[in-house]
């Protein structure tokens, strides 16, 4: 079977080991074997970041990363609470839409997509609005590849004694998450990005005390984390779970542990992304953001003069590589390359060779 190299920000290329896990026997989600599988995964998820293991509970959901983010916001923002949403990209704006759809009181501190989060405006809001109970932000904003300054945002949350809820969908398992220092109440993530599992399962890591300190803020049935928390204590869930995707996630977590954990994955991602960055720069393709502010997971690049995204995408797809378009107002200006999943150095070398072939071919045509 032809191997397609996915350079989009999820779903990712699966290792053969994880792919084979999807072929395990069928299993009813009400059987004790599934409960054991669930408890094993929950334990391993909490231990991806050792600091979280003793105080945070992993709640598993069948759904995408967006499902986990929405469940986190719906359940953990109290019905009489107020959220301060910090946005500088598509996913921050999506969070603002979710909070509004669920009729939660909120304010938004927005920045342009190419800009950093506005910490001064955040502090002004926290200093002047005592009704704010939660700050919500995106850790890695894949709109541009920016790794937001959550360390500074977390300090503000601690200073003003406001809890932080974090979208870690494309950072969990590869970037640092400082749970205590950031005053982090919960973070949402997914199986099929930096953890290298298959799409269909997501999760929220929640500080355990929350479930006894206050009631659920949820007005929905399926997205209520409190109900999942109670039932998943014994390994079961209130609704049907994606059993075979659980098998794959367990295998992916074992792979992560055996390879050295999230720190080793972070280092490997940096090596791959640096190779891509330097190779494209040598070909005249410039990065969209300064290297110092980007994640180890994804980088955005300016489309070369005279080239459309469709030309770049279709030419590379013929060679077996899938890159990703810019979003919104950036769709005609940038393309994005992610380096998650079972991506090898030889894949990157071959990618750069095809970029050169594509650029040379188009330049020849123009001449």
Secondary structure by P-SEA (a helix, b strand, c coil): cbbbbbcccccccccaaaaaaaaccccccccaaaaaaaaaaaaaaaaccccccccbbbbbbcccaaaaaaaaaaccccccbbbbbbbccaaaaaaaaaaaaaccccccccccccccccaaaaaaaaaccccccbbbbbccccccccccaaaaaaaaaaaabbbbbbccccccccccccccccccccccccccccccccccbbbbbcccccccccccccccccccaaaaaaaacccccccccaaaaaaaaaaaaaaaaaaccaaaaaaaaaaaaaaaaaaaaaacccccccccccccccccccccccccaaaaaaaaaaabbbbbbbcccccccbbbbbbcccccaaaaaaaaaaaaaaaaaaaaaac
